[in-house]
């Protein structure tokens, strides 16, 4: 099924230029499309904020393919269609007695799109979502169905693969025994504690997120602390901060935000937003940069010094941690990282100026951008901060010598 109007990203801030969208219902339809020739790019649940997935040819989405969720208790895995959303898969995994190691802020995103762009949750010991990928089934440039497995040569170029080598149709992920999370929100955490005791702050829970609307004041407005617990209890005071009743982000209704102050299954408490609600602010633009954990206090101070220059366009910032991994295009490749996230108002010109300000401030720290969010790094800039960019490109070119899956965005980044 195809449509002449591809439409926009989820937030409405990018309108796709692709003349055609194919909503595949089977893997065979994806194969037929690729074999027909011409540029092809995979489209997930439209949660990127740029033209990363765009093409002059055909977009194809696999969100309509039966997810066929298969939990293998002996192997410790779940196999699932790449177009399935985390919010739909997680309850099935939990019902089988298992869990994923982490989830992103939104359970609405597709597993294939999230892993391919380096999406992550938070937690000092938690790798990005793509670190759980054990096997990838994809349609290659010949239209053949191929399986790549962890441990094979060049596999580490593929989990965060940006759709640059094929259309991923199925993924096998690591799982672990199911667990419970209690999410509590604290207010009054001083910036001095964050800057001088980052390990204590981000180590205060399985997953910790700090929110600030302006990078100013005495400290972050809110600290979301998600603890793995066996009993439903949490301290009223934490590092000088006080536990708050149900708190929201972006002044969203309580019904949009995951419930706080009670023990809940992992998939209900790890995201910030409920799967049955409209996430985040809606009409917005997002950016995010990753710095080495050891540089994080200095990087935060660098942003604070320039925050007045983008105050009018910033809605909210979030600070999270991501464990190092070995995936070549992961934003946390070979360094424990702190992610500095910015949710901007829907004003492209003002956001462009703000991005320049933040990137200049973070330049001394070799900050790596989130692949699915707005940044201004070109091929030279990417090569300077992503050590395996050239190696990843070589793998993509070998797997797709005819550039079937290349696109303008990937070419600007020097990855195709």
Secondary structure, DSSP 8 states (H G I E B T S, - for coil): -EES---B-TTSS-B---SEEEE-SSHHHHHHHHHT-S-EEE--SS--SSSTT--SSEEEE-TTS----EEETTTTEEEEETT-BHHHHHHHHHHTTEE-S---S-TTSBHHHHHHTT-----TT---GGGGEEEEEEE-TTS-EEEEETTSTTGGGTTT-TT-S-EEEEEEEE-EE--EEEEEEEE---HHHHHH-HHHHHTTSSEEEEEESSS-SSS-SEEEEEEE-SSS---SEETTEEEESS--STT--GGGB---SSEEEHHHHSSSB-TTS--S-SSEEEEEEEEEGGGHHHHHHHHHHHGGGTTTTEEEEEEEEE--B--TT-TTBTS-EEEEEEEEES-HHHHHHHHHHHHHHHGGGT-EE-TTS-----HHHHHHH-TTHHHHHHHHHHHTTT-TT--HHHHHTT--
